[in-house]
Amino acid sequence: MNKLQKIFYGFIGAIFALTLMVGGYLLAEQGDTATFGWDTTNNVSILRADSSNDLIPGKDDSYDLGMTGYEFKDLYIDGVAYLDQADITAGTITGITDLVVADGGTGAGTFTDGGILLGSGTGAITALAVLADGSIVVGDGTTDPVALAAFDSSTGDLTVAAGGTGVSALTDHCVFVGSGTTAVTILTVGGANEILCGAAGADPSFRALVDADVPAILTLAGSTIDSSAIGGSTPAAGAFTTLGATGDVTTSANITNTLGTGEVLAINATSDSTGAVAPFVYTSTMTGPAATGGRALFQLNANAALGGWANALKAYTVIATAGSVSGLGSALCTEMLLPGAALSTGSYGVHEIELVTQTSGTVTSPVAMQWMQVSGDDTATASWEDSGYIWIIKGLSDDPGNIFDTNTTPTCDATLRILVGDTPYYILLSNSPTS
């Protein structure tokens, strides 16, 4: 007989004695080692010990163990408790570990302090490591989320690496520049008429333009001056105060200037070269048959009664006190290069002078085809008059019938042929001022 049977039989013996004392009875069923109480309604024993020494009720789901006001104190079970329902109105349950998710638990007995819990279906819940200061949890829509160091602290700013600026506020109207993965740099707000200028290896800054900021070559395409388009069909209304260039300036349009007194358009060139210098070169190349012109036109429109002098073109050479020319110096040089082939059509003049009259016009003032005048200091003029010339002609050969001919029939030293209309004439020349 085992210990449970001894206890049970002792318990039954006590109940049996009590039953006899109160006039009760104790009945056993066939095959039971012991029975306790009898359910007269269902005609079964209330509690019995079967041949396997198991305590079982006489009928399923019919009898209570204790009742309100008559409760057992402690219940000790070393095994599995199969309960259809547990109603715990006070106290705690201890000793249960790793209650599975399917039964309403977490499947784990402990979690990282401060870790965010992650579900795994019916598997045990897992916990992330404690997030670093400023980190957030980011998911990918499929696998477990991960920690992302997005802010520089739990109360800080979104970092550049996470798509932020790294700063908590931006100055009104500011411009900010990048600094790698560190916080952006906020520049000082630009002042009126200042522009953002870059600096090699450093942050740009706002400042007014200086000459060094303008590149040597500046291409304007669709730009404006005073809100008027440059290169458009309407000329710009504005103007540059000073326009300088060390390279080529190419234009196919008119340059118009309506300034007042003084030099309207001044081009100044200074050179210390010891070779040939051409400060201003205008080249016109014509390739169209039967075209005319090709010249640089300097036109003076006298639309009012002008003053003491007026010229469409002035050539002026200044020979300084220490200056001189070893060869030939002139204020205006006109030259023509003839072709290296026969020239049989057209008329050509190295220097063309033309006077144009108009209908109903009359001339009473002195008008000359060529006006020559000497001015300046009287003493210096007198010196020139002693040794100077009205014309100096070089390069002519002396042969009969040539332009210059000393073999003349009239009484003179030479003749100089000119053409008046279509008729040649000869100017008589003398090599002596007195004969």
Secondary structure, DSSP 8 states (H G I E B T S, - for coil): --HHHHHHHHHHHHHHHHHHHHT------TT-SEEEEEETTTTEEEEEE-TT--EEESSTT---SSBTTB--S----SS----S-----SS---S--S--GGGTS-S-S---TT--EEEETTEEEEE-----TTEEEE--SSS--EEEE-BSSTTS-B-GGGTS-S-S---TT--EEEETTEEEEE-----TT-EEEEETTEEEEEE---GGGS-SS---SS-EETTEESSSSS--S---S----SS----SS-------SS-SS--------SS---S--------STT-------------S---S---S--------TT---SS---S--------SS---SS---SS-------TT----S---SS-----S-HHHHHHHHHH--S----S----TTSSEES--SSSSSEEEEEEETTEEEEEEE-SSTT-
